Amino acid sequence: MDHKELWMRETDRDHRDDYRRWLWLADEPDAVTAYWGQGVLWAFGVGEEMVAAALMLSSEHGTELMVEIKNIAVAPLWQGHGIGHRVISDLVEYYRVRGYRIMVVKTANSSLRNLAFYQTAGFRMDSIQRDFFTASHGYPTTLIENGIVMRDLVRFTRDLSAEGTL
Ligand SMILES: CC(C)(COP(=O)(O)OP(=O)(O)OC[C@H]1O[C@@H](n2cnc3c(N)ncnc32)[C@H](O)[C@@H]1OP(=O)(O)O)[C@@H](O)C(=O)NCCC(=O)NCCS
């Protein structure tokens, strides 16, 4: 695929339910319900086909604008072809030119592929919230990935003001 063809579109709030299953690719349904309805949901596609989605939450910290990738998912058949990296770079560019300074994303200690993906996409580890993956956060059962219990939340950040220095 020529990645120049990838389009990025803000989804219409009235039709957001049509996209819920996309976010289930990345997170547990109960957890998605907790933040469903917040932020901006972006759809990405090639021609008529939607290939990825990302839910972005903005916040202000003093004078600093921050944006979090709350959920990101590429359609299974399109994974491993560079779409995820392209989605990140399009989002970085979109929010950077609008004055956002920090982009945040969080994943689980057990999600080895995602831990690699975010680092190759320009993020650095920032902090760890231990014992996050519990019922109170929408994770009612013990999940195991790569033989590792999903337990701790790893927070990554990317400094958008330092673009071009990767
Ligand atoms: C995580 C996820 C968003 C990544 O998207 P993706 O489209 O598969 O990512 P990419 O193809 O850009 O990169 C994945 C790998 O493919 C490889 N790749 C293959 N072709 C590539 C290309 N043309 N350009 C860049 N990388 C390419 C890279 O080596 C990359 O490896 P890395 O992660 O070690 O850098 C996707 O796998 C996904 O939706 N997973 C399920 C949901 C999920 O877990 N979301 C994250 C929740 S925290």
Ligand as a Chemical Component Dictionary entry (heavy atoms), coordinates in Angstrom:
data_LIG
# 
_chem_comp.id                   LIG 
_chem_comp.type                 NON-POLYMER 
_chem_comp.pdbx_formal_charge   0 
_chem_comp.three_letter_code    LIG 
# 
loop_
_chem_comp_atom.comp_id 
_chem_comp_atom.atom_id 
_chem_comp_atom.alt_atom_id 
_chem_comp_atom.type_symbol 
_chem_comp_atom.charge 
_chem_comp_atom.model_Cartn_x 
_chem_comp_atom.model_Cartn_y 
_chem_comp_atom.model_Cartn_z 
_chem_comp_atom.pdbx_ordinal 
LIG C1  C1  C 0 -0.564 -1.909 18.115 1  
LIG C2  C2  C 0 -1.067 -1.610 16.698 2  
LIG C3  C3  C 0 -1.935 -0.352 16.738 3  
LIG C4  C4  C 0 0.126  -1.366 15.774 4  
LIG O1  O1  O 0 -0.346 -1.111 14.466 5  
LIG P1  P1  P 0 0.362  -1.809 13.189 6  
LIG O2  O2  O 0 -0.272 -1.235 11.978 7  
LIG O3  O3  O 0 0.343  -3.274 13.342 8  
LIG O4  O4  O 0 1.830  -1.222 13.371 9  
LIG P2  P2  P 0 2.988  -1.124 12.286 10 
LIG O5  O5  O 0 2.730  -2.052 11.162 11 
LIG O6  O6  O 0 3.221  0.318  11.985 12 
LIG O7  O7  O 0 4.206  -1.620 13.157 13 
LIG C5  C5  C 0 4.218  -2.928 13.683 14 
LIG C6  C6  C 0 5.443  -3.658 13.173 15 
LIG O8  O8  O 0 5.290  -3.925 11.802 16 
LIG C7  C7  C 0 6.554  -3.799 11.146 17 
LIG N1  N1  N 0 6.356  -3.192 9.823  18 
LIG C8  C8  C 0 5.993  -3.927 8.760  19 
LIG N2  N2  N 0 5.896  -3.120 7.674  20 
LIG C9  C9  C 0 6.190  -1.856 8.051  21 
LIG C10 C10 C 0 6.267  -0.611 7.368  22 
LIG N3  N3  N 0 6.011  -0.494 6.061  23 
LIG N4  N4  N 0 6.574  0.518  8.085  24 
LIG C11 C11 C 0 6.820  0.420  9.416  25 
LIG N5  N5  N 0 6.779  -0.755 10.092 26 
LIG C12 C12 C 0 6.464  -1.892 9.429  27 
LIG C13 C13 C 0 7.437  -2.991 12.025 28 
LIG O9  O9  O 0 8.641  -3.698 12.187 29 
LIG C14 C14 C 0 6.702  -2.858 13.312 30 
LIG O10 O10 O 0 7.459  -3.404 14.342 31 
LIG P3  P3  P 0 7.755  -2.530 15.694 32 
LIG O11 O11 O 0 6.417  -2.351 16.375 33 
LIG O12 O12 O 0 8.700  -3.365 16.474 34 
LIG O13 O13 O 0 8.316  -1.235 15.206 35 
LIG C15 C15 C 0 -1.857 -2.811 16.104 36 
LIG O14 O14 O 0 -1.053 -3.952 16.117 37 
LIG C16 C16 C 0 -3.182 -3.104 16.793 38 
LIG O15 O15 O 0 -4.210 -2.524 16.458 39 
LIG N6  N6  N 0 -3.179 -4.039 17.768 40 
LIG C17 C17 C 0 -4.415 -4.465 18.451 41 
LIG C18 C18 C 0 -4.934 -3.338 19.310 42 
LIG C19 C19 C 0 -3.913 -2.850 20.318 43 
LIG O16 O16 O 0 -3.271 -3.638 20.988 44 
LIG N7  N7  N 0 -3.792 -1.495 20.426 45 
LIG C20 C20 C 0 -2.857 -0.876 21.330 46 
LIG C21 C21 C 0 -3.406 -0.808 22.697 47 
LIG S1  S1  S 0 -2.209 -0.145 23.851 48 
# 
loop_
_chem_comp_bond.comp_id 
_chem_comp_bond.atom_id_1 
_chem_comp_bond.atom_id_2 
_chem_comp_bond.value_order 
_chem_comp_bond.pdbx_ordinal 
LIG C1  C2  SING 1  
LIG C2  C3  SING 2  
LIG C2  C4  SING 3  
LIG C2  C15 SING 4  
LIG C4  O1  SING 5  
LIG O1  P1  SING 6  
LIG P1  O2  DOUB 7  
LIG P1  O3  SING 8  
LIG P1  O4  SING 9  
LIG O4  P2  SING 10 
LIG P2  O5  DOUB 11 
LIG P2  O6  SING 12 
LIG P2  O7  SING 13 
LIG O7  C5  SING 14 
LIG C5  C6  SING 15 
LIG C6  O8  SING 16 
LIG C6  C14 SING 17 
LIG O8  C7  SING 18 
LIG C7  N1  SING 19 
LIG C7  C13 SING 20 
LIG N1  C8  SING 21 
LIG N1  C12 SING 22 
LIG C8  N2  DOUB 23 
LIG N2  C9  SING 24 
LIG C9  C10 SING 25 
LIG C9  C12 DOUB 26 
LIG C10 N3  SING 27 
LIG C10 N4  DOUB 28 
LIG N4  C11 SING 29 
LIG C11 N5  DOUB 30 
LIG N5  C12 SING 31 
LIG C13 O9  SING 32 
LIG C13 C14 SING 33 
LIG C14 O10 SING 34 
LIG O10 P3  SING 35 
LIG P3  O11 DOUB 36 
LIG P3  O12 SING 37 
LIG P3  O13 SING 38 
LIG C15 O14 SING 39 
LIG C15 C16 SING 40 
LIG C16 O15 DOUB 41 
LIG C16 N6  SING 42 
LIG N6  C17 SING 43 
LIG C17 C18 SING 44 
LIG C18 C19 SING 45 
LIG C19 O16 DOUB 46 
LIG C19 N7  SING 47 
LIG N7  C20 SING 48 
LIG C20 C21 SING 49 
LIG C21 S1  SING 50 
# 
